[in-house]
Amino acid sequence: MNESARALGHRAHEIISQGGLLLDVRTREEYAEAHLPKSINIPVQELGNRLAELSDKSRATVVYCRSGGRSATATALLMSAGFSQVYDLGAMSNW
């Protein structure tokens, strides 16, 4: 989606409360240190091989990382794999 990360930060809570998925694409170590509540962790480096874990391609998915680079990569990968509602939150701090 073309929504800015900052604007999306205001809507992300609503998307998740309505059944959306919150996807953290940082490393396992970063996730263990701190993460957003109700998020799942699939590091961006593993995402292409783990798409089956995200079986519902129509489910709204909010993607985040530390600064926005990895979430942008993951968003592009998900969209190219046919996921229809992918939102790039960018940095975790935008939550």
Residue frames as a rotation matrix with the C-alpha (Angstrom) as fourth column:
MET 1
0.583 0.813 0.000 0.00
0.813 -0.583 0.000 0.00
0.000 0.000 -1.000 0.00
ASN 2
-0.080 -0.640 0.764 1.20
0.631 -0.626 -0.458 3.54
0.772 0.446 0.454 -0.62
GLU 3
0.879 0.446 0.166 0.30
0.137 -0.571 0.809 4.91
0.456 -0.689 -0.564 2.79
SER 4
0.024 -0.918 0.395 3.20
-0.477 -0.358 -0.803 6.59
0.879 -0.169 -0.447 4.58
ALA 5
-0.347 -0.247 -0.905 4.59
0.544 0.733 -0.409 4.78
0.764 -0.634 -0.120 7.61
ARG 6
-0.999 -0.046 0.008 3.87
0.022 -0.618 -0.786 7.74
0.041 -0.785 0.618 9.85
ALA 7
-0.360 0.933 -0.017 0.23
-0.900 -0.343 0.269 7.92
0.245 0.112 0.963 8.75
LEU 8
0.060 0.348 -0.936 -0.09
-0.181 0.925 0.333 4.17
0.982 0.150 0.119 8.99
GLY 9
-0.848 -0.447 -0.286 1.11
0.200 0.230 -0.952 4.27
0.491 -0.865 -0.106 12.60
HIS 10
-0.712 0.647 0.273 -2.19
-0.681 -0.543 -0.491 5.90
-0.170 -0.536 0.827 13.50
ARG 11
0.257 0.870 -0.421 -4.19
-0.942 0.323 0.094 3.14
0.218 0.372 0.902 11.78
ALA 12
-0.463 -0.545 -0.699 -2.03
-0.466 0.820 -0.332 0.10
0.754 0.171 -0.634 12.54
HIS 13
-0.903 0.173 0.393 -3.67
-0.325 0.324 -0.889 -0.53
-0.281 -0.930 -0.236 15.92
GLU 14
0.048 0.993 -0.112 -7.08
-0.794 -0.030 -0.608 -0.60
-0.607 0.118 0.786 14.24
ILE 15
0.143 -0.067 -0.987 -5.89
-0.847 0.508 -0.157 -2.94
0.512 0.859 0.016 11.47
ILE 16
-0.796 -0.510 -0.326 -4.52
-0.256 0.772 -0.582 -5.37
0.548 -0.380 -0.745 14.07
SER 17
-0.741 0.559 0.371 -7.59
-0.401 0.075 -0.913 -5.12
-0.538 -0.826 0.169 16.32
GLN 18
0.290 0.872 -0.395 -9.73
-0.871 0.070 -0.486 -6.08
-0.396 0.485 0.780 13.32
GLY 19
0.806 0.062 0.588 -7.81
-0.015 0.996 -0.085 -9.32
-0.591 0.060 0.804 12.83
GLY 20
0.772 -0.587 -0.244 -4.77
-0.435 -0.206 -0.877 -8.16
0.464 0.783 -0.414 10.92
LEU 21
0.715 -0.631 -0.299 -1.36
0.691 0.704 0.167 -9.75
0.105 -0.326 0.940 11.37
LEU 22
0.834 -0.551 0.029 1.55
-0.541 -0.808 0.232 -7.83
-0.104 -0.209 -0.972 12.89
LEU 23
0.850 -0.525 0.042 4.76
0.501 0.781 -0.373 -9.15
0.163 0.338 0.927 11.33
ASP 24
0.672 -0.733 -0.108 8.19
-0.486 -0.547 0.682 -8.37
-0.559 -0.405 -0.724 12.79
VAL 25
0.950 -0.309 -0.044 10.89
0.136 0.538 -0.832 -9.05
0.281 0.784 0.554 10.18
ARG 26
0.359 -0.855 0.375 13.91
-0.905 -0.417 -0.085 -8.35
0.229 -0.309 -0.923 12.41
THR 27
-0.434 -0.607 -0.666 16.30
-0.361 0.794 -0.489 -11.05
0.826 0.028 -0.563 13.60
ARG 28
0.353 0.520 -0.778 15.31
0.452 0.633 0.628 -13.52
0.819 -0.573 -0.012 16.31
GLU 29
-0.424 -0.626 -0.655 17.75
0.887 -0.140 -0.440 -11.78
0.184 -0.767 0.614 18.66
GLU 30
-0.922 0.138 0.361 16.19
-0.126 -0.990 0.057 -8.37
0.366 0.007 0.931 18.07
TYR 31
0.002 0.993 -0.117 12.73
-0.257 0.114 0.960 -9.84
0.966 0.028 0.255 18.56
ALA 32
0.167 0.002 -0.986 13.80
0.767 0.628 0.132 -11.48
0.619 -0.779 0.103 21.84
GLU 33
-0.815 -0.542 -0.204 15.09
0.558 -0.639 -0.530 -8.14
0.157 -0.545 0.823 23.15
ALA 34
-0.525 0.701 -0.482 11.83
-0.116 -0.620 -0.776 -6.28
-0.843 -0.352 0.407 22.45
HIS 35
-0.905 0.312 0.290 8.83
0.357 0.183 0.916 -6.55
0.233 0.932 -0.277 20.14
LEU 36
-0.606 0.764 0.220 5.34
-0.747 -0.642 0.172 -5.23
0.273 -0.061 0.960 19.70
PRO 37
-0.500 0.488 0.716 2.54
-0.394 0.608 -0.689 -7.13
-0.771 -0.627 -0.112 21.46
LYS 38
0.458 0.777 0.432 0.78
-0.096 0.526 -0.845 -9.78
-0.884 0.346 0.315 19.36
SER 39
0.366 -0.392 -0.844 3.48
-0.927 -0.227 -0.297 -9.71
-0.075 0.891 -0.447 16.67
ILE 40
0.862 -0.257 0.437 4.99
0.247 0.966 0.080 -12.77
-0.442 0.039 0.896 15.08
ASN 41
0.249 -0.876 -0.412 8.62
-0.644 -0.468 0.605 -12.94
-0.723 0.115 -0.681 14.04
ILE 42
0.695 -0.242 0.677 9.81
0.610 0.697 -0.377 -14.12
-0.381 0.675 0.632 10.66
PRO 43
-0.057 -0.798 -0.600 13.20
0.086 -0.603 0.793 -12.59
-0.995 -0.007 0.103 9.84
VAL 44
0.545 0.308 -0.780 13.23
-0.641 -0.447 -0.624 -11.01
-0.541 0.840 -0.046 6.38
GLN 45
-0.432 -0.807 -0.402 16.07
-0.894 0.327 0.306 -13.34
-0.116 0.491 -0.863 5.36
GLU 46
-0.910 0.126 0.396 13.75
0.059 0.982 -0.177 -16.34
-0.411 -0.138 -0.901 5.98
LEU 47
-0.245 0.932 -0.268 10.49
-0.486 -0.358 -0.798 -14.86
-0.839 -0.065 0.540 4.74
GLY 48
-0.145 0.173 -0.974 10.63
-0.984 0.076 0.160 -16.22
0.101 0.982 0.159 1.20
ASN 49
-0.717 -0.211 -0.664 11.00
-0.230 0.971 -0.060 -19.76
0.658 0.110 -0.745 2.51
ARG 50
-0.897 0.356 -0.262 8.33
0.390 0.360 -0.847 -19.36
-0.207 -0.862 -0.462 5.19
LEU 51
-0.785 0.617 -0.065 5.44
-0.578 -0.689 0.438 -17.85
0.225 0.381 0.897 3.23
ALA 52
-0.361 0.668 -0.651 3.33
0.160 0.732 0.662 -20.95
0.919 0.134 -0.371 3.91
GLU 53
-0.659 0.073 -0.749 3.14
0.752 0.065 -0.656 -19.84
0.000 -0.995 -0.098 7.56
LEU 54
-0.679 0.444 -0.584 1.19
-0.260 -0.890 -0.374 -16.81
-0.686 -0.102 0.720 6.33
SER 55
-0.737 0.270 0.619 -1.43
0.554 0.766 0.325 -18.87
-0.387 0.583 -0.715 4.57
ASP 56
0.345 0.938 0.038 -4.18
0.824 -0.282 -0.492 -16.25
-0.451 0.201 -0.870 4.22
LYS 57
-0.589 -0.672 0.449 -3.01
0.808 -0.483 0.337 -13.92
-0.010 0.561 0.827 1.45
SER 58
-0.022 0.655 0.755 -6.06
0.440 -0.672 0.596 -11.69
0.898 0.345 -0.273 1.91
ARG 59
0.581 0.194 -0.790 -5.42
0.814 -0.130 0.567 -11.03
0.007 -0.972 -0.233 5.62
ALA 60
0.812 -0.297 0.502 -4.25
-0.198 -0.950 -0.241 -7.50
0.548 0.097 -0.831 6.34
THR 61
0.510 -0.743 -0.433 -0.59
0.856 0.489 0.168 -7.64
0.087 -0.457 0.885 7.35
VAL 62
0.928 -0.297 0.225 1.35
-0.322 -0.943 0.084 -4.83
0.187 -0.150 -0.971 9.01
VAL 63
0.559 -0.809 -0.183 5.11
0.722 0.583 -0.373 -5.27
0.408 0.077 0.910 8.62
TYR 64
0.904 -0.319 0.286 7.76
-0.397 -0.874 0.279 -3.60
0.161 -0.366 -0.917 10.77
CYS 65
0.388 -0.859 -0.335 11.49
0.710 0.510 -0.486 -3.70
0.588 -0.050 0.807 11.55
ARG 66
-0.037 -0.489 -0.871 14.02
0.921 -0.355 0.160 -1.47
-0.387 -0.797 0.464 13.30
SER 67
-0.519 -0.296 -0.802 14.37
0.118 -0.954 0.275 1.39
-0.847 0.048 0.530 10.83
GLY 68
0.356 0.799 -0.484 12.25
-0.456 -0.304 -0.837 0.61
-0.816 0.519 0.257 7.76
GLY 69
-0.317 -0.565 -0.762 14.66
-0.939 0.073 0.337 -1.01
-0.135 0.822 -0.553 5.30
ARG 70
-0.989 -0.090 0.119 13.83
-0.085 0.995 0.045 -4.63
-0.123 0.034 -0.992 6.03
SER 71
-0.252 0.964 0.082 10.10
0.219 0.139 -0.966 -3.96
-0.943 -0.225 -0.247 6.29
ALA 72
0.196 0.264 -0.944 10.17
-0.788 -0.532 -0.312 -2.38
-0.584 0.805 0.104 2.81
THR 73
-0.694 -0.519 -0.499 11.93
-0.709 0.611 0.351 -5.47
0.123 0.598 -0.792 1.44
ALA 74
-0.882 0.393 0.262 9.45
0.224 0.836 -0.501 -7.78
-0.416 -0.383 -0.825 3.18
THR 75
0.002 0.921 -0.390 6.47
-0.197 -0.382 -0.903 -5.74
-0.980 0.079 0.180 1.96
ALA 76
-0.048 -0.098 -0.994 7.66
-0.983 -0.175 0.065 -5.98
-0.180 0.980 -0.088 -1.65
LEU 77
-0.927 -0.336 -0.166 8.23
-0.357 0.926 0.120 -9.73
0.114 0.171 -0.979 -1.27
LEU 78
-0.616 0.760 0.208 4.77
0.258 0.444 -0.858 -10.31
-0.744 -0.474 -0.470 0.20
MET 79
0.184 0.709 -0.681 3.06
-0.504 -0.527 -0.684 -8.24
-0.844 0.469 0.260 -2.48
SER 80
-0.297 -0.357 -0.886 4.93
-0.952 0.180 0.247 -10.04
0.071 0.917 -0.393 -5.26
ALA 81
-0.999 -0.047 -0.004 3.81
-0.046 0.987 -0.156 -13.35
0.011 -0.156 -0.988 -3.69
GLY 82
-0.506 0.862 0.021 0.17
0.273 0.137 0.952 -12.29
0.818 0.487 -0.305 -4.01
PHE 83
-0.407 0.373 -0.834 -0.62
0.881 -0.081 -0.467 -10.89
-0.242 -0.924 -0.295 -0.56
SER 84
-0.057 0.519 0.853 -3.24
0.792 -0.497 0.355 -8.24
0.609 0.695 -0.383 -1.18
GLN 85
0.815 0.376 0.440 -3.28
0.037 -0.793 0.608 -6.10
0.578 -0.479 -0.661 2.00
VAL 86
0.193 -0.843 -0.502 0.29
0.965 0.255 -0.059 -5.40
0.177 -0.473 0.863 3.09
TYR 87
0.909 0.126 0.397 1.12
0.047 -0.978 0.203 -2.26
0.414 -0.166 -0.895 5.05
ASP 88
0.013 -0.984 -0.177 4.70
0.706 0.134 -0.695 -1.17
0.708 -0.116 0.697 5.68
LEU 89
0.904 0.298 -0.307 4.83
0.424 -0.526 0.738 0.41
0.059 -0.797 -0.601 9.13
GLY 90
0.383 -0.858 0.342 8.58
-0.209 -0.441 -0.873 0.88
0.900 0.262 -0.348 8.75
ALA 91
-0.660 -0.738 0.142 10.30
-0.244 0.033 -0.969 1.40
0.710 -0.674 -0.202 12.08
MET 92
-0.329 0.466 -0.822 8.93
0.798 0.602 0.022 -0.22
0.505 -0.649 -0.570 15.21
SER 93
-0.799 -0.066 -0.598 8.84
0.461 -0.705 -0.539 3.27
-0.386 -0.706 0.593 16.73
ASN 94
-0.846 0.533 0.012 6.04
-0.360 -0.587 0.726 4.23
0.394 0.610 0.688 14.31
TRP 95
-0.419 0.700 -0.578 3.68
0.641 0.679 0.358 1.99
0.643 -0.221 -0.734 16.28
